């Protein structure tokens, strides 16, 4: 590992990754390239071990990783700067596009653009279901009937019951525990050498007084918001709650946001939410940046700012508070079966949202053509999502 990087080096690297980071796993590859291979700030073993922890935490895996590495390299200041500047480009682009969208949505060219992107969002959700399904069910055959059962239950409840989605997510975790904990599928196995955690940095910082000050500051800031500004407090606490339960990655959070923001608070219509997801895909960075789009609708740029911070804050806190217990957490059978239940449940919940979006978005032969073409390019040709987005945007202007 090289000498500790300067703040200027961290700022340049995090901004560059934030601007160029498209496509989920591709973002993680970018992080690995710059943090591990190019700058040698992090060892490959540290990167992979932290990645495994990030994947069992709620929230954006990429933001969580950047938070950990920032904390490792420069303490609390690095924990703020590295993920903060990684998110910044996506936040700015998304909020600018949100402002344009809500001010000029009635223009014909904007309507054409989002009609095509709406069909694309349905394809992206189907692709997310298949990708998550492969990691949860393996070869997607009938051998994992328990996981399929959890997905089917959550799909039916989400699509037809009207039950709060958080309760459905918790039910999925309970079902995962009941289905898998009492079997031998997740018995502890002997650890391989590359699975062992050799990161002592977090243990060193476990009593960091600055971390204590940070937690005190967050509590005081929350109380000030609660007493002084009801709208910002409601917005922030809502997205913090979403961040707490956002297992399954960015697309896994879509049903949760839909349930709370669209069905609960009615801050957006379903079509506006769909378009917000599309804007989140156009911009670099994590899918969770859709929070900025919603925050802007509720309270302008200030709302976008607080919603963005709130949705990413839980995972950033978890990574530094729980990181030192990684070796104990990741191999606990109870943790594995709960995460299995959550992930299987999210597949069903995402499918319900895809059905809901499909009913609103696939309304003529043009939208069906874009949807099927996007699915083919994503699934069969396995092209990066950015090219599918650009192609959809161009085609939409001519088809409609």
C-alpha positions as CSV (number, residue, x, y, z in Angstrom):
1,X,0.0,0.0,0.0
2,X,1.2,3.5,-0.9
3,X,1.6,6.3,1.5
4,X,-1.6,7.8,2.8
5,X,-3.2,9.9,0.0
6,X,-3.7,13.6,0.3
7,X,-7.2,15.1,0.5
8,X,-6.7,16.5,-3.0
9,X,-5.9,13.0,-4.4
10,X,-9.0,11.6,-2.7
11,X,-11.2,14.4,-4.0
12,X,-9.9,13.9,-7.6
13,X,-10.4,10.2,-7.5
14,X,-13.8,10.2,-5.9
15,X,-15.1,12.8,-8.4
16,X,-13.7,10.9,-11.4
17,X,-15.4,7.7,-10.3
18,X,-18.6,9.6,-9.6
19,X,-18.6,11.1,-13.1
20,X,-17.7,8.0,-15.0
21,X,-19.5,5.4,-12.9
22,X,-22.3,3.8,-14.8
23,X,-23.9,0.4,-14.6
24,X,-23.9,-1.2,-11.1
25,X,-21.2,-3.8,-11.2
26,X,-19.2,-1.6,-13.6
27,X,-19.0,1.0,-10.9
28,X,-17.5,-1.5,-8.5
29,X,-15.0,-2.4,-11.2
30,X,-14.1,1.3,-11.5
31,X,-13.6,1.6,-7.8
32,X,-11.3,-1.5,-7.8
33,X,-9.3,-0.2,-10.7
34,X,-8.6,3.2,-9.1
35,X,-8.4,2.3,-5.4
36,X,-6.6,-1.0,-5.7
37,X,-4.8,-1.3,-9.0
38,X,-3.9,2.3,-10.0
39,X,-3.4,4.2,-6.7
40,X,-2.7,1.1,-4.4
41,X,-4.5,2.8,-1.5
42,X,-6.3,-0.5,-0.7
43,X,-5.2,-4.1,-1.1
44,X,-7.3,-6.4,-3.2
45,X,-8.0,-8.6,-0.1
46,X,-9.3,-5.5,1.8
47,X,-11.5,-4.6,-1.2
48,X,-13.1,-8.0,-1.5
49,X,-13.6,-8.5,2.2
50,X,-15.3,-5.1,2.5
51,X,-17.3,-5.8,-0.6
52,X,-18.7,-9.0,1.1
53,X,-19.7,-7.0,4.2
54,X,-21.3,-4.3,2.1
55,X,-23.5,-6.8,0.2
56,X,-25.2,-7.9,3.4
57,X,-25.9,-4.3,4.5
58,X,-28.8,-2.2,3.3
59,X,-28.2,0.6,0.8
60,X,-25.9,1.2,-2.1
61,X,-22.9,-1.2,-2.2
62,X,-20.7,1.4,-4.0
63,X,-21.4,4.2,-1.6
64,X,-20.9,1.9,1.4
65,X,-17.5,0.8,0.0
66,X,-16.4,4.4,-0.6
67,X,-17.5,5.2,3.0
68,X,-15.4,2.4,4.5
69,X,-12.3,3.2,2.4
70,X,-12.6,6.9,3.1
71,X,-12.8,6.1,6.8
72,X,-9.8,3.8,6.5
73,X,-7.7,6.4,4.7
74,X,-8.6,9.6,6.4
75,X,-10.9,8.9,9.3
76,X,-14.2,10.8,9.6
77,X,-13.2,13.4,7.1
78,X,-12.4,10.7,4.5
79,X,-15.7,9.0,5.4
80,X,-17.5,12.2,4.4
81,X,-15.4,13.2,1.4
82,X,-15.0,9.9,-0.5
83,X,-18.6,8.8,-0.7
84,X,-19.9,12.4,-0.7
85,X,-17.9,13.5,-3.8
86,X,-18.7,10.1,-5.5
87,X,-22.4,10.9,-5.1
88,X,-22.1,14.6,-6.0
89,X,-22.0,14.4,-9.8
90,X,-25.1,12.2,-9.8
91,X,-26.9,14.4,-7.3
92,X,-26.2,17.6,-9.4
93,X,-27.2,15.9,-12.7
94,X,-30.3,14.3,-11.3
95,X,-31.5,17.5,-9.5
96,X,-31.0,19.6,-12.7
97,X,-32.9,17.1,-14.7
98,X,-35.7,16.9,-12.1
99,X,-36.0,20.7,-12.3
100,X,-36.3,20.6,-16.1
101,X,-38.7,17.7,-15.9
102,X,-41.1,19.3,-13.5
103,X,-41.0,22.7,-15.2
104,X,-41.2,21.5,-18.9
105,X,-42.9,18.1,-18.7
106,X,-45.8,19.4,-20.8
107,X,-43.5,19.9,-23.8
108,X,-44.1,17.2,-26.6
109,X,-40.4,16.4,-26.9
110,X,-40.1,15.7,-23.2
111,X,-43.2,13.5,-23.2
112,X,-41.8,11.5,-26.2
113,X,-38.5,11.1,-24.4
114,X,-40.0,9.7,-21.2
115,X,-42.6,7.5,-22.9
116,X,-39.7,5.6,-24.4
117,X,-37.7,5.6,-21.1
118,X,-40.8,4.4,-19.3
119,X,-40.8,1.2,-21.4
120,X,-37.0,0.9,-20.8
121,X,-37.5,1.1,-17.0
122,X,-39.8,-2.0,-17.2
123,X,-37.1,-3.8,-19.1
124,X,-34.5,-2.7,-16.5
125,X,-36.7,-4.1,-13.7
126,X,-37.1,-7.4,-15.5
127,X,-33.3,-7.6,-16.0
128,X,-32.8,-6.8,-12.3
129,X,-35.1,-9.6,-11.4
130,X,-33.1,-12.1,-13.5
131,X,-29.8,-10.9,-12.2
132,X,-30.9,-11.0,-8.6
133,X,-32.6,-14.3,-9.2
134,X,-29.3,-15.9,-10.5
135,X,-27.5,-14.9,-7.3
136,X,-30.3,-16.1,-5.1
137,X,-31.5,-19.2,-6.9
138,X,-28.4,-20.2,-8.8
139,X,-29.6,-21.7,-12.1
140,X,-33.2,-20.6,-11.6
141,X,-34.6,-24.1,-11.5
142,X,-37.1,-25.8,-9.2
143,X,-34.6,-27.1,-6.7
144,X,-34.8,-23.9,-4.6
145,X,-38.5,-24.2,-4.1
146,X,-38.3,-22.5,-0.8
147,X,-36.8,-19.4,-2.2
148,X,-39.3,-19.4,-5.1
149,X,-42.1,-19.7,-2.5
150,X,-40.9,-16.6,-0.6
151,X,-40.8,-14.7,-3.9
152,X,-44.3,-15.8,-4.9
153,X,-45.7,-14.8,-1.5
154,X,-44.1,-11.4,-1.6
155,X,-45.3,-10.9,-5.2
156,X,-48.9,-11.7,-4.3
157,X,-48.9,-9.6,-1.2
158,X,-47.3,-6.6,-3.0
159,X,-49.5,-6.8,-6.0
160,X,-52.9,-7.5,-4.4
161,X,-53.0,-7.0,-0.6
162,X,-52.1,-3.4,0.0
163,X,-50.0,-4.4,3.0
164,X,-47.1,-2.1,3.9
165,X,-44.0,-3.1,1.9
166,X,-41.8,-3.0,5.0
167,X,-44.0,-5.6,6.7
168,X,-43.7,-7.7,3.6
169,X,-39.9,-7.4,3.6
170,X,-39.8,-8.4,7.3
171,X,-42.1,-11.3,6.5
172,X,-39.6,-12.4,3.8
173,X,-36.8,-12.4,6.4
174,X,-38.9,-14.5,8.8
175,X,-39.8,-17.0,6.0
176,X,-36.1,-17.2,5.1
177,X,-35.3,-17.9,8.7
178,X,-38.0,-20.6,9.0
179,X,-37.2,-22.2,5.7
180,X,-33.4,-22.3,6.0
181,X,-32.2,-22.0,9.6
182,X,-33.4,-25.5,10.6
183,X,-31.7,-27.2,7.6
184,X,-28.1,-28.0,6.8
185,X,-27.9,-25.7,3.8
186,X,-26.1,-22.9,5.7
187,X,-24.0,-24.7,8.2
188,X,-20.7,-23.0,8.9
189,X,-18.0,-24.3,6.6
190,X,-14.2,-24.1,7.1
191,X,-13.0,-20.7,6.0
192,X,-10.5,-20.4,3.2
193,X,-7.6,-18.2,3.7
194,X,-8.9,-15.6,1.3
195,X,-12.1,-15.3,3.3
196,X,-10.4,-14.3,6.5
197,X,-10.5,-10.7,7.4
198,X,-7.1,-9.0,8.0
199,X,-8.4,-5.5,8.3
200,X,-7.4,-4.1,11.7
201,X,-8.0,-0.5,10.8
202,X,-11.6,-0.4,11.9
203,X,-10.7,-2.0,15.2
204,X,-8.2,0.8,15.7
205,X,-10.9,3.4,15.1
206,X,-13.6,1.6,17.1
207,X,-13.1,4.2,20.0
208,X,-12.4,7.1,17.7
209,X,-13.7,10.2,19.6
210,X,-14.5,11.9,16.3
211,X,-17.0,9.1,15.6
212,X,-18.7,9.8,18.9
213,X,-18.9,13.5,18.0
214,X,-20.3,12.6,14.6
215,X,-23.1,10.5,16.2
216,X,-23.9,13.3,18.7
217,X,-24.0,15.8,15.9
218,X,-26.4,13.7,13.8
219,X,-28.7,13.3,16.8
220,X,-28.7,17.0,17.5
221,X,-29.3,17.8,13.8
222,X,-32.2,15.4,13.8
223,X,-33.7,17.1,16.8
224,X,-33.3,20.5,15.3
225,X,-35.0,19.4,12.1
226,X,-37.8,17.8,14.1
227,X,-38.5,21.0,16.0
228,X,-37.8,23.6,13.3
229,X,-38.9,22.2,9.9
230,X,-41.6,19.6,9.6
231,X,-41.3,19.1,5.8
232,X,-37.5,18.5,5.8
233,X,-37.8,16.4,8.9
234,X,-40.5,14.2,7.3
235,X,-38.5,13.9,4.1
236,X,-35.3,13.1,5.8
237,X,-36.7,10.6,8.3
238,X,-38.6,8.9,5.5
239,X,-35.6,8.4,3.3
240,X,-33.5,7.4,6.3
241,X,-36.1,4.7,6.9
242,X,-35.9,3.6,3.3
243,X,-32.1,3.4,3.6
244,X,-32.5,1.2,6.6
245,X,-34.6,-1.4,4.8
246,X,-33.1,-1.1,1.3
247,X,-31.7,-4.6,1.1
248,X,-31.2,-6.0,-2.4
249,X,-29.4,-3.0,-4.0
250,X,-30.8,0.0,-5.9
251,X,-33.5,-1.8,-7.8
252,X,-34.4,-3.6,-4.6
253,X,-35.2,-0.3,-3.1
254,X,-37.7,0.7,-5.8
255,X,-40.7,-1.2,-4.3
256,X,-40.0,0.3,-0.9
257,X,-39.8,3.9,-2.3
258,X,-42.9,3.3,-4.4
259,X,-44.9,2.1,-1.4
260,X,-43.9,5.0,0.9
261,X,-43.5,7.9,-1.5
262,X,-46.2,7.1,-4.1
263,X,-48.8,5.1,-2.2
264,X,-48.1,6.6,1.3
265,X,-47.3,10.3,1.0
266,X,-48.5,10.8,-2.6
267,X,-45.5,13.0,-3.2
268,X,-45.4,11.6,-6.8
269,X,-47.7,9.9,-9.2
270,X,-46.7,6.4,-10.3
271,X,-45.7,7.8,-13.8
272,X,-43.6,10.5,-12.2
273,X,-41.8,8.0,-10.0
274,X,-41.2,5.8,-13.1
275,X,-39.7,8.8,-14.9
276,X,-37.6,9.6,-11.8
277,X,-36.1,6.1,-12.0
278,X,-35.3,6.7,-15.7
279,X,-33.5,9.9,-14.8
280,X,-31.6,8.0,-12.1
281,X,-30.4,5.7,-14.9
282,X,-29.4,8.4,-17.2
283,X,-27.1,9.9,-14.7
284,X,-23.9,8.2,-13.3
285,X,-23.7,6.8,-9.8
286,X,-26.1,4.7,-7.8
287,X,-29.8,3.9,-8.5
288,X,-30.6,5.4,-5.1
289,X,-30.0,8.9,-6.5
290,X,-33.6,8.8,-7.5
291,X,-34.1,10.2,-3.9
292,X,-32.8,13.5,-5.2
293,X,-35.5,13.6,-7.9
294,X,-38.2,13.0,-5.3
295,X,-36.7,15.4,-2.8
296,X,-36.7,18.1,-5.4
297,X,-40.4,17.5,-6.1
298,X,-41.1,17.9,-2.4
299,X,-38.9,20.9,-1.5
300,X,-36.7,21.9,-4.3
301,X,-32.9,21.7,-4.1
302,X,-32.9,21.7,-0.3
303,X,-35.3,18.7,-0.4
304,X,-33.1,16.9,-2.9
305,X,-30.1,17.5,-0.7
306,X,-31.6,16.1,2.5
307,X,-33.3,13.2,0.8
308,X,-30.0,12.2,-0.8
309,X,-28.1,12.4,2.5
310,X,-30.8,10.5,4.4
311,X,-31.0,7.5,2.0
312,X,-27.3,6.9,2.0
313,X,-26.6,7.6,5.7
314,X,-27.7,4.3,7.3
315,X,-25.3,2.1,5.3
316,X,-22.5,4.6,5.8
317,X,-23.0,4.4,9.6
318,X,-23.4,0.6,9.5
319,X,-20.1,0.1,7.7
320,X,-18.0,1.9,10.4
321,X,-20.0,0.7,13.4
322,X,-20.3,-3.0,12.3
323,X,-17.2,-3.3,10.2
324,X,-15.0,-4.6,13.1
325,X,-17.5,-7.5,13.6
326,X,-17.4,-8.5,9.9
327,X,-15.8,-11.9,10.5
328,X,-18.4,-12.8,13.1
329,X,-21.3,-11.4,11.1
330,X,-20.8,-12.7,7.6
331,X,-20.5,-16.4,8.6
332,X,-23.4,-16.4,11.1
333,X,-26.1,-18.8,10.0
334,X,-28.9,-16.5,11.2
335,X,-27.5,-13.7,9.1
336,X,-27.2,-15.8,6.0
337,X,-30.7,-17.2,6.2
338,X,-32.3,-13.7,6.9
339,X,-30.4,-12.2,3.9
340,X,-31.5,-15.1,1.8
341,X,-35.1,-14.4,2.8
342,X,-34.8,-10.7,2.1
343,X,-33.2,-11.3,-1.3
344,X,-35.9,-13.8,-2.4
345,X,-38.6,-11.5,-1.1
346,X,-37.2,-8.6,-3.1
347,X,-37.5,-10.6,-6.3
348,X,-41.2,-10.9,-5.8
349,X,-41.7,-7.3,-4.7
350,X,-39.7,-6.0,-7.7
351,X,-41.9,-8.2,-10.0
352,X,-45.0,-6.6,-8.5
353,X,-43.6,-3.2,-9.2
354,X,-42.6,-4.2,-12.8
355,X,-46.2,-5.4,-13.4
356,X,-47.5,-2.1,-12.1
357,X,-45.2,-0.1,-14.2
358,X,-45.8,-2.3,-17.2
359,X,-49.6,-1.6,-17.1
360,X,-48.9,2.2,-17.2
361,X,-45.9,2.2,-19.6
362,X,-46.5,-0.5,-22.2
363,X,-49.6,1.1,-23.9
364,X,-48.9,0.8,-27.6
365,X,-46.8,-1.1,-30.2
366,X,-44.0,1.5,-29.9
367,X,-43.5,1.1,-26.2
368,X,-43.7,-2.7,-26.5
369,X,-41.1,-2.5,-29.3
370,X,-38.7,-0.5,-27.1
371,X,-39.4,-2.8,-24.1
372,X,-38.6,-6.0,-26.1
373,X,-35.6,-4.5,-27.9
374,X,-34.2,-3.3,-24.6
375,X,-34.7,-6.7,-23.0
376,X,-32.9,-8.3,-25.9
377,X,-29.9,-6.0,-25.8
378,X,-29.6,-6.3,-22.0
379,X,-30.2,-10.0,-21.6
380,X,-29.0,-11.6,-24.8
381,X,-26.3,-9.2,-26.0
382,X,-25.4,-8.2,-22.4
383,X,-24.6,-4.6,-23.4
384,X,-24.0,-1.9,-20.8
385,X,-27.1,-0.1,-19.7
386,X,-25.8,3.4,-20.7
387,X,-25.9,2.3,-24.4
388,X,-29.4,1.0,-24.0
389,X,-30.4,4.3,-22.4
390,X,-28.9,6.4,-25.2
391,X,-30.4,4.1,-27.9
392,X,-33.8,4.4,-26.3
393,X,-33.6,8.2,-26.0
394,X,-32.8,8.5,-29.7
395,X,-35.4,5.9,-30.9
396,X,-38.1,7.5,-28.8
397,X,-37.8,10.8,-30.6
398,X,-38.5,9.1,-34.0
399,X,-41.1,6.5,-32.9
400,X,-43.6,8.7,-31.1
